[in-house]
């Protein structure tokens, strides 16, 4: 039995180097087995000497064999799909993605969502939410619109609304963009190629992410920014300007973490994650507004399109050949500056890709903290920012649209 493993055998034992990377180094595996064979009392040595295994050892063998068989089957099916569909998302490391999707499966996010929807006893609610606020200081309970006891579950509390004056609009010029959410600016810059920066050190394919290549139709410079919403942030996202939405694309995908440390080491997280991409126009051209899901965040909702559902069961991810659930609005959805667009369940990311004149300037830098309504950037030749940083041109959180079902 063991001598067979040391021979070079044709057929099913000859595996491509790419697939072998999924299981680690064969040399190190064989070295471990030989070491186990030399040590008395181990499972391998008992098998070698024909001795009976203890009950615990039999359970270990059964579990190990089942785990290996399950992973082997999953690996085979994964590579079968990859070989059929090719690599439409231009993923740079498909074997690493296999292990990531095994570890951070979509089902785990659905289970977490179900747990978060569990109704809490009234006496538990305020202490529980206050404990969460201490853990995440960005969660300011003084801004919450309703009493803490009124939020029946953690999921309800997580998508809490704020008081009317909590997030004022700091710039109302049509030539300026405001922050669409409470966030940290992860990265920003100009689109210069097919792959753009996810965070310094990692990239993703923009065409695969948006569903089209914006460079082919762009009339002006293309800008982008990545805005991360932490667990303690306000989790509704709003319009950064007067925005006319023409179409919506829903990309089924994974729920990988979008933490900075994770995205810095792993390419293509945005291109494989569940996301909703809005295509529309602002004053200076086309704008793509993307809401990206994350680990434990499969649920993205759009206020003007309530029938849309994300992270559904038995849906093939788009990057593995699944369909994009798109919709073109017969009458464009016209969003006012600061108007509520949608909401996340737990922390996630907003990505803006838009056309802008050459004189467009960012008012923020990477790693900056922003609050909803604060200025993100503006066109310097057409607009002068307000001299008073505390000026208010209305409130984002006071705008609650009552839209009919689209």
One Martini backbone bead per residue (centre of mass of N, CA, C, O) as a GRO file, in nm:
protein
  406
    1UNK     BB    1   0.060   0.061  -0.024
    2UNK     BB    2   0.310   0.254   0.035
    3UNK     BB    3   0.477   0.189  -0.223
    4UNK     BB    4   0.280   0.324  -0.425
    5UNK     BB    5   0.345   0.625  -0.337
    6UNK     BB    6   0.659   0.606  -0.455
    7UNK     BB    7   0.545   0.580  -0.732
    8UNK     BB    8   0.523   0.643  -1.073
    9UNK     BB    9   0.192   0.688  -1.177
   10UNK     BB   10  -0.032   0.667  -1.396
   11UNK     BB   11  -0.303   0.868  -1.438
   12UNK     BB   12  -0.467   0.962  -1.149
   13UNK     BB   13  -0.174   1.031  -1.007
   14UNK     BB   14  -0.150   1.253  -1.223
   15UNK     BB   15  -0.093   1.590  -1.132
   16UNK     BB   16  -0.119   1.902  -1.154
   17UNK     BB   17   0.047   2.165  -1.020
   18UNK     BB   18  -0.204   2.336  -0.960
   19UNK     BB   19  -0.356   2.118  -0.789
   20UNK     BB   20  -0.126   2.056  -0.583
   21UNK     BB   21  -0.151   2.336  -0.437
   22UNK     BB   22  -0.408   2.253  -0.268
   23UNK     BB   23  -0.232   2.020  -0.088
   24UNK     BB   24   0.056   2.072  -0.118
   25UNK     BB   25   0.336   1.911  -0.042
   26UNK     BB   26   0.420   1.587  -0.108
   27UNK     BB   27   0.684   1.563   0.050
   28UNK     BB   28   0.573   1.653   0.331
   29UNK     BB   29   0.361   1.431   0.357
   30UNK     BB   30   0.552   1.183   0.342
   31UNK     BB   31   0.726   1.265   0.583
   32UNK     BB   32   0.496   1.248   0.792
   33UNK     BB   33   0.430   0.948   0.752
   34UNK     BB   34   0.709   0.832   0.823
   35UNK     BB   35   0.713   0.947   1.109
   36UNK     BB   36   0.458   0.789   1.206
   37UNK     BB   37   0.576   0.502   1.150
   38UNK     BB   38   0.815   0.525   1.369
   39UNK     BB   39   0.601   0.578   1.581
   40UNK     BB   40   0.473   0.448   1.849
   41UNK     BB   41   0.108   0.419   1.867
   42UNK     BB   42   0.015   0.505   1.609
   43UNK     BB   43  -0.194   0.474   1.354
   44UNK     BB   44   0.018   0.388   1.140
   45UNK     BB   45   0.167   0.169   1.308
   46UNK     BB   46  -0.080  -0.011   1.355
   47UNK     BB   47  -0.138  -0.065   1.057
   48UNK     BB   48   0.138  -0.193   0.995
   49UNK     BB   49   0.109  -0.423   1.241
   50UNK     BB   50  -0.206  -0.511   1.269
   51UNK     BB   51  -0.348  -0.347   1.476
   52UNK     BB   52  -0.575  -0.235   1.684
   53UNK     BB   53  -0.792   0.019   1.726
   54UNK     BB   54  -0.910   0.259   1.885
   55UNK     BB   55  -1.189   0.439   1.910
   56UNK     BB   56  -1.057   0.715   1.865
   57UNK     BB   57  -0.891   0.630   1.616
   58UNK     BB   58  -1.132   0.552   1.439
   59UNK     BB   59  -1.257   0.832   1.440
   60UNK     BB   60  -1.017   0.976   1.310
   61UNK     BB   61  -1.014   0.815   1.047
   62UNK     BB   62  -1.302   0.877   0.957
   63UNK     BB   63  -1.279   1.184   0.955
   64UNK     BB   64  -1.035   1.212   0.767
   65UNK     BB   65  -1.153   1.063   0.522
   66UNK     BB   66  -1.402   1.243   0.489
   67UNK     BB   67  -1.251   1.512   0.452
   68UNK     BB   68  -1.085   1.428   0.205
   69UNK     BB   69  -1.325   1.352   0.025
   70UNK     BB   70  -1.468   1.624   0.032
   71UNK     BB   71  -1.235   1.800  -0.074
   72UNK     BB   72  -1.191   1.641  -0.333
   73UNK     BB   73  -1.472   1.692  -0.453
   74UNK     BB   74  -1.465   2.001  -0.444
   75UNK     BB   75  -1.214   2.031  -0.618
   76UNK     BB   76  -1.314   1.893  -0.870
   77UNK     BB   77  -1.565   2.079  -0.921
   78UNK     BB   78  -1.417   2.343  -0.934
   79UNK     BB   79  -1.224   2.271  -1.178
   80UNK     BB   80  -1.449   2.205  -1.372
   81UNK     BB   81  -1.566   2.492  -1.384
   82UNK     BB   82  -1.306   2.642  -1.462
   83UNK     BB   83  -1.263   2.484  -1.735
   84UNK     BB   84  -1.537   2.579  -1.862
   85UNK     BB   85  -1.539   2.906  -1.798
   86UNK     BB   86  -1.270   2.988  -1.702
   87UNK     BB   87  -1.172   3.356  -1.647
   88UNK     BB   88  -1.380   3.619  -1.637
   89UNK     BB   89  -1.239   3.778  -1.369
   90UNK     BB   90  -0.929   3.766  -1.363
   91UNK     BB   91  -0.801   3.563  -1.169
   92UNK     BB   92  -0.482   3.519  -1.013
   93UNK     BB   93  -0.591   3.294  -0.773
   94UNK     BB   94  -0.772   3.009  -0.781
   95UNK     BB   95  -0.665   2.823  -0.551
   96UNK     BB   96  -0.707   3.028  -0.320
   97UNK     BB   97  -1.013   3.070  -0.360
   98UNK     BB   98  -1.104   2.792  -0.275
   99UNK     BB   99  -1.027   2.823   0.030
  100UNK     BB  100  -1.189   3.081   0.086
  101UNK     BB  101  -1.476   2.967   0.011
  102UNK     BB  102  -1.460   2.744   0.227
  103UNK     BB  103  -1.426   2.935   0.478
  104UNK     BB  104  -1.625   3.181   0.338
  105UNK     BB  105  -1.918   3.107   0.316
  106UNK     BB  106  -2.240   3.192   0.232
  107UNK     BB  107  -2.388   3.034   0.460
  108UNK     BB  108  -2.263   3.185   0.700
  109UNK     BB  109  -2.406   3.453   0.643
  110UNK     BB  110  -2.695   3.343   0.670
  111UNK     BB  111  -2.669   3.245   0.960
  112UNK     BB  112  -2.592   3.514   1.086
  113UNK     BB  113  -2.850   3.659   0.996
  114UNK     BB  114  -3.046   3.479   1.159
  115UNK     BB  115  -2.929   3.544   1.436
  116UNK     BB  116  -2.964   3.860   1.415
  117UNK     BB  117  -3.295   3.822   1.398
  118UNK     BB  118  -3.319   3.762   1.682
  119UNK     BB  119  -3.517   3.809   1.941
  120UNK     BB  120  -3.496   4.021   2.211
  121UNK     BB  121  -3.519   4.093   2.512
  122UNK     BB  122  -3.591   4.390   2.646
  123UNK     BB  123  -3.374   4.380   2.885
  124UNK     BB  124  -3.122   4.330   2.676
  125UNK     BB  125  -3.091   4.556   2.466
  126UNK     BB  126  -2.943   4.800   2.589
  127UNK     BB  127  -2.688   4.649   2.699
  128UNK     BB  128  -2.603   4.527   2.428
  129UNK     BB  129  -2.573   4.796   2.261
  130UNK     BB  130  -2.373   4.930   2.457
  131UNK     BB  131  -2.151   4.717   2.425
  132UNK     BB  132  -2.110   4.764   2.124
  133UNK     BB  133  -2.031   5.069   2.148
  134UNK     BB  134  -1.769   5.011   2.312
  135UNK     BB  135  -1.632   4.836   2.091
  136UNK     BB  136  -1.757   5.070   1.883
  137UNK     BB  137  -1.712   5.410   1.885
  138UNK     BB  138  -1.874   5.491   1.616
  139UNK     BB  139  -2.115   5.423   1.799
  140UNK     BB  140  -2.367   5.666   1.841
  141UNK     BB  141  -2.639   5.670   2.057
  142UNK     BB  142  -2.730   5.978   2.037
  143UNK     BB  143  -2.826   5.947   1.717
  144UNK     BB  144  -3.053   5.778   1.762
  145UNK     BB  145  -3.388   5.785   1.689
  146UNK     BB  146  -3.455   5.545   1.881
  147UNK     BB  147  -3.505   5.351   2.120
  148UNK     BB  148  -3.337   5.069   2.206
  149UNK     BB  149  -3.594   4.887   2.278
  150UNK     BB  150  -3.713   4.897   1.968
  151UNK     BB  151  -3.491   4.686   1.893
  152UNK     BB  152  -3.546   4.354   1.850
  153UNK     BB  153  -3.267   4.332   1.696
  154UNK     BB  154  -2.953   4.347   1.580
  155UNK     BB  155  -3.030   4.401   1.285
  156UNK     BB  156  -3.204   4.650   1.345
  157UNK     BB  157  -2.981   4.814   1.484
  158UNK     BB  158  -2.771   4.817   1.250
  159UNK     BB  159  -3.007   4.978   1.063
  160UNK     BB  160  -3.021   5.238   1.188
  161UNK     BB  161  -3.147   5.541   1.237
  162UNK     BB  162  -3.121   5.891   1.234
  163UNK     BB  163  -3.124   6.192   1.308
  164UNK     BB  164  -3.189   6.468   1.124
  165UNK     BB  165  -2.902   6.629   1.228
  166UNK     BB  166  -2.655   6.417   1.203
  167UNK     BB  167  -2.619   6.465   0.860
  168UNK     BB  168  -2.496   6.710   0.704
  169UNK     BB  169  -2.470   6.909   0.424
  170UNK     BB  170  -2.159   7.062   0.305
  171UNK     BB  171  -2.236   7.037  -0.019
  172UNK     BB  172  -2.445   7.172  -0.306
  173UNK     BB  173  -2.281   7.134  -0.551
  174UNK     BB  174  -2.278   6.996  -0.877
  175UNK     BB  175  -1.934   6.992  -0.858
  176UNK     BB  176  -1.981   6.798  -0.609
  177UNK     BB  177  -1.885   6.555  -0.362
  178UNK     BB  178  -2.018   6.341  -0.128
  179UNK     BB  179  -2.041   6.138   0.120
  180UNK     BB  180  -2.232   5.827   0.126
  181UNK     BB  181  -2.081   5.769   0.411
  182UNK     BB  182  -1.961   5.612   0.674
  183UNK     BB  183  -1.593   5.619   0.672
  184UNK     BB  184  -1.305   5.481   0.510
  185UNK     BB  185  -1.037   5.567   0.315
  186UNK     BB  186  -0.863   5.344   0.127
  187UNK     BB  187  -0.888   5.449  -0.184
  188UNK     BB  188  -0.756   5.660  -0.462
  189UNK     BB  189  -0.806   5.771  -0.817
  190UNK     BB  190  -0.698   5.662  -1.132
  191UNK     BB  191  -0.790   5.518  -1.428
  192UNK     BB  192  -0.528   5.322  -1.619
  193UNK     BB  193  -0.668   5.031  -1.628
  194UNK     BB  194  -0.812   4.723  -1.592
  195UNK     BB  195  -0.653   4.740  -1.328
  196UNK     BB  196  -0.724   4.814  -0.989
  197UNK     BB  197  -0.721   4.939  -0.676
  198UNK     BB  198  -0.809   4.801  -0.366
  199UNK     BB  199  -0.523   4.811  -0.235
  200UNK     BB  200  -0.226   4.835  -0.135
  201UNK     BB  201  -0.110   4.537  -0.317
  202UNK     BB  202  -0.399   4.526  -0.469
  203UNK     BB  203  -0.624   4.389  -0.724
  204UNK     BB  204  -0.872   4.442  -0.994
  205UNK     BB  205  -1.120   4.387  -1.230
  206UNK     BB  206  -1.325   4.624  -1.364
  207UNK     BB  207  -1.499   4.474  -1.569
  208UNK     BB  208  -1.590   4.246  -1.373
  209UNK     BB  209  -1.712   4.435  -1.156
  210UNK     BB  210  -1.922   4.609  -1.351
  211UNK     BB  211  -1.978   4.460  -1.653
  212UNK     BB  212  -1.783   4.686  -1.772
  213UNK     BB  213  -1.589   4.911  -1.972
  214UNK     BB  214  -1.548   5.249  -1.910
  215UNK     BB  215  -1.318   5.326  -2.121
  216UNK     BB  216  -1.488   5.296  -2.394
  217UNK     BB  217  -1.694   5.563  -2.304
  218UNK     BB  218  -1.515   5.773  -2.205
  219UNK     BB  219  -1.484   6.144  -2.201
  220UNK     BB  220  -1.318   6.134  -1.938
  221UNK     BB  221  -1.195   6.106  -1.655
  222UNK     BB  222  -1.121   5.836  -1.432
  223UNK     BB  223  -1.252   5.771  -1.116
  224UNK     BB  224  -1.173   5.646  -0.776
  225UNK     BB  225  -1.328   5.488  -0.475
  226UNK     BB  226  -1.277   5.349  -0.140
  227UNK     BB  227  -1.533   5.264   0.107
  228UNK     BB  228  -1.529   5.183   0.453
  229UNK     BB  229  -1.750   4.998   0.665
  230UNK     BB  230  -1.782   4.964   0.982
  231UNK     BB  231  -1.956   4.816   1.239
  232UNK     BB  232  -2.013   5.115   1.383
  233UNK     BB  233  -2.147   5.226   1.150
  234UNK     BB  234  -2.351   5.373   0.944
  235UNK     BB  235  -2.556   5.151   0.711
  236UNK     BB  236  -2.625   5.370   0.524
  237UNK     BB  237  -2.661   5.472   0.180
  238UNK     BB  238  -2.595   5.752  -0.035
  239UNK     BB  239  -2.603   6.024  -0.230
  240UNK     BB  240  -2.333   6.228  -0.370
  241UNK     BB  241  -2.561   6.341  -0.567
  242UNK     BB  242  -2.706   6.415  -0.853
  243UNK     BB  243  -2.868   6.106  -0.939
  244UNK     BB  244  -2.906   5.899  -1.237
  245UNK     BB  245  -3.067   5.593  -1.263
  246UNK     BB  246  -3.065   5.336  -1.521
  247UNK     BB  247  -2.917   5.085  -1.372
  248UNK     BB  248  -2.900   4.732  -1.253
  249UNK     BB  249  -2.656   4.513  -1.093
  250UNK     BB  250  -2.645   4.165  -0.991
  251UNK     BB  251  -2.378   3.996  -0.820
  252UNK     BB  252  -2.306   3.692  -0.762
  253UNK     BB  253  -2.122   3.572  -0.464
  254UNK     BB  254  -1.917   3.620  -0.227
  255UNK     BB  255  -1.812   3.661   0.146
  256UNK     BB  256  -1.558   3.821   0.179
  257UNK     BB  257  -1.345   3.995   0.331
  258UNK     BB  258  -1.275   4.376   0.364
  259UNK     BB  259  -1.033   4.401   0.508
  260UNK     BB  260  -0.736   4.546   0.478
  261UNK     BB  261  -0.549   4.303   0.548
  262UNK     BB  262  -0.686   4.115   0.339
  263UNK     BB  263  -0.687   4.290   0.070
  264UNK     BB  264  -0.369   4.316   0.060
  265UNK     BB  265  -0.326   3.985  -0.002
  266UNK     BB  266  -0.593   3.978  -0.189
  267UNK     BB  267  -0.704   3.938  -0.486
  268UNK     BB  268  -1.030   3.998  -0.620
  269UNK     BB  269  -1.255   4.050  -0.408
  270UNK     BB  270  -1.456   4.239  -0.562
  271UNK     BB  271  -1.495   4.040  -0.820
  272UNK     BB  272  -1.634   3.796  -0.621
  273UNK     BB  273  -1.829   3.953  -0.473
  274UNK     BB  274  -2.105   4.055  -0.361
  275UNK     BB  275  -2.312   4.283  -0.571
  276UNK     BB  276  -2.415   4.627  -0.646
  277UNK     BB  277  -2.468   4.801  -0.962
  278UNK     BB  278  -2.485   5.135  -1.049
  279UNK     BB  279  -2.607   5.312  -1.338
  280UNK     BB  280  -2.515   5.657  -1.426
  281UNK     BB  281  -2.561   6.017  -1.368
  282UNK     BB  282  -2.389   6.320  -1.362
  283UNK     BB  283  -2.280   6.624  -1.435
  284UNK     BB  284  -1.986   6.480  -1.564
  285UNK     BB  285  -2.127   6.193  -1.611
  286UNK     BB  286  -2.046   5.891  -1.540
  287UNK     BB  287  -2.174   5.650  -1.282
  288UNK     BB  288  -2.052   5.412  -1.043
  289UNK     BB  289  -2.244   5.236  -0.791
  290UNK     BB  290  -2.103   5.027  -0.531
  291UNK     BB  291  -2.215   4.742  -0.343
  292UNK     BB  292  -2.024   4.551  -0.112
  293UNK     BB  293  -1.989   4.263   0.018
  294UNK     BB  294  -1.935   4.058   0.314
  295UNK     BB  295  -1.865   3.911   0.583
  296UNK     BB  296  -2.189   3.865   0.702
  297UNK     BB  297  -2.275   4.025   0.411
  298UNK     BB  298  -2.552   3.947   0.205
  299UNK     BB  299  -2.730   4.208   0.269
  300UNK     BB  300  -2.872   4.407   0.010
  301UNK     BB  301  -3.046   4.723  -0.009
  302UNK     BB  302  -3.295   4.893  -0.209
  303UNK     BB  303  -3.525   5.139  -0.187
  304UNK     BB  304  -3.616   5.148  -0.511
  305UNK     BB  305  -3.567   4.801  -0.501
  306UNK     BB  306  -3.725   4.570  -0.305
  307UNK     BB  307  -3.708   4.293  -0.483
  308UNK     BB  308  -3.425   4.271  -0.423
  309UNK     BB  309  -3.197   3.982  -0.377
  310UNK     BB  310  -2.940   3.861  -0.176
  311UNK     BB  311  -2.790   3.576  -0.107
  312UNK     BB  312  -2.893   3.322  -0.253
  313UNK     BB  313  -2.996   3.022  -0.311
  314UNK     BB  314  -2.871   2.845  -0.567
  315UNK     BB  315  -2.642   3.047  -0.682
  316UNK     BB  316  -2.432   3.128  -0.928
  317UNK     BB  317  -2.154   3.268  -0.961
  318UNK     BB  318  -2.036   3.485  -1.192
  319UNK     BB  319  -1.727   3.393  -1.195
  320UNK     BB  320  -1.866   3.081  -1.263
  321UNK     BB  321  -2.115   3.153  -1.486
  322UNK     BB  322  -2.324   3.325  -1.389
  323UNK     BB  323  -2.581   3.538  -1.363
  324UNK     BB  324  -2.691   3.859  -1.427
  325UNK     BB  325  -2.904   4.076  -1.239
  326UNK     BB  326  -3.078   4.284  -1.442
  327UNK     BB  327  -3.186   4.643  -1.468
  328UNK     BB  328  -3.393   4.862  -1.658
  329UNK     BB  329  -3.511   5.180  -1.636
  330UNK     BB  330  -3.752   5.344  -1.791
  331UNK     BB  331  -3.735   5.539  -1.547
  332UNK     BB  332  -3.528   5.720  -1.403
  333UNK     BB  333  -3.362   5.743  -1.100
  334UNK     BB  334  -3.396   6.029  -0.896
  335UNK     BB  335  -3.138   6.154  -0.694
  336UNK     BB  336  -3.067   6.323  -0.428
  337UNK     BB  337  -2.873   6.483  -0.231
  338UNK     BB  338  -2.848   6.247   0.032
  339UNK     BB  339  -3.011   6.022  -0.053
  340UNK     BB  340  -3.137   5.727   0.005
  341UNK     BB  341  -3.043   5.400  -0.122
  342UNK     BB  342  -2.935   5.201   0.121
  343UNK     BB  343  -2.829   4.880   0.282
  344UNK     BB  344  -2.653   4.714   0.536
  345UNK     BB  345  -2.527   4.405   0.683
  346UNK     BB  346  -2.285   4.506   0.807
  347UNK     BB  347  -1.984   4.547   0.703
  348UNK     BB  348  -1.848   4.742   0.418
  349UNK     BB  349  -1.859   4.861   0.062
  350UNK     BB  350  -1.780   5.150  -0.138
  351UNK     BB  351  -1.778   5.208  -0.500
  352UNK     BB  352  -1.643   5.467  -0.704
  353UNK     BB  353  -1.708   5.537  -1.059
  354UNK     BB  354  -1.600   5.831  -1.249
  355UNK     BB  355  -1.650   6.113  -1.423
  356UNK     BB  356  -1.401   6.382  -1.474
  357UNK     BB  357  -1.238   6.647  -1.471
  358UNK     BB  358  -0.911   6.758  -1.448
  359UNK     BB  359  -0.995   6.955  -1.186
  360UNK     BB  360  -1.032   6.734  -0.997
  361UNK     BB  361  -1.059   6.723  -0.631
  362UNK     BB  362  -0.951   6.601  -0.345
  363UNK     BB  363  -1.031   6.630   0.018
  364UNK     BB  364  -0.890   6.354   0.054
  365UNK     BB  365  -0.730   6.069   0.200
  366UNK     BB  366  -0.586   5.807   0.285
  367UNK     BB  367  -0.731   5.700   0.594
  368UNK     BB  368  -0.970   5.866   0.613
  369UNK     BB  369  -1.232   6.017   0.783
  370UNK     BB  370  -1.589   5.992   0.717
  371UNK     BB  371  -1.893   6.164   0.680
  372UNK     BB  372  -2.189   6.198   0.601
  373UNK     BB  373  -2.180   6.492   0.375
  374UNK     BB  374  -1.898   6.523   0.322
  375UNK     BB  375  -1.643   6.622   0.135
  376UNK     BB  376  -1.475   6.454  -0.140
  377UNK     BB  377  -1.509   6.649  -0.404
  378UNK     BB  378  -1.399   6.880  -0.679
  379UNK     BB  379  -1.432   7.140  -0.918
  380UNK     BB  380  -1.220   7.407  -0.926
  381UNK     BB  381  -1.334   7.586  -1.178
  382UNK     BB  382  -1.659   7.562  -1.074
  383UNK     BB  383  -1.571   7.552  -0.758
  384UNK     BB  384  -1.617   7.676  -0.422
  385UNK     BB  385  -1.571   7.608  -0.122
  386UNK     BB  386  -1.679   7.645   0.173
  387UNK     BB  387  -1.562   7.839   0.438
  388UNK     BB  388  -1.764   7.688   0.619
  389UNK     BB  389  -1.746   7.370   0.761
  390UNK     BB  390  -2.048   7.403   0.922
  391UNK     BB  391  -2.221   7.409   0.697
  392UNK     BB  392  -2.573   7.380   0.590
  393UNK     BB  393  -2.773   7.192   0.317
  394UNK     BB  394  -2.896   6.997   0.502
  395UNK     BB  395  -3.011   6.645   0.531
  396UNK     BB  396  -2.967   6.309   0.501
  397UNK     BB  397  -3.146   6.181   0.745
  398UNK     BB  398  -3.420   6.342   0.656
  399UNK     BB  399  -3.422   6.169   0.392
  400UNK     BB  400  -3.734   5.990   0.327
  401UNK     BB  401  -3.832   5.799   0.090
  402UNK     BB  402  -4.158   5.734  -0.082
  403UNK     BB  403  -4.144   5.469  -0.273
  404UNK     BB  404  -4.255   5.294  -0.505
  405UNK     BB  405  -4.267   5.004  -0.644
  406UNK     BB  406  -4.061   4.927  -0.923
   0.00000   0.00000   0.00000
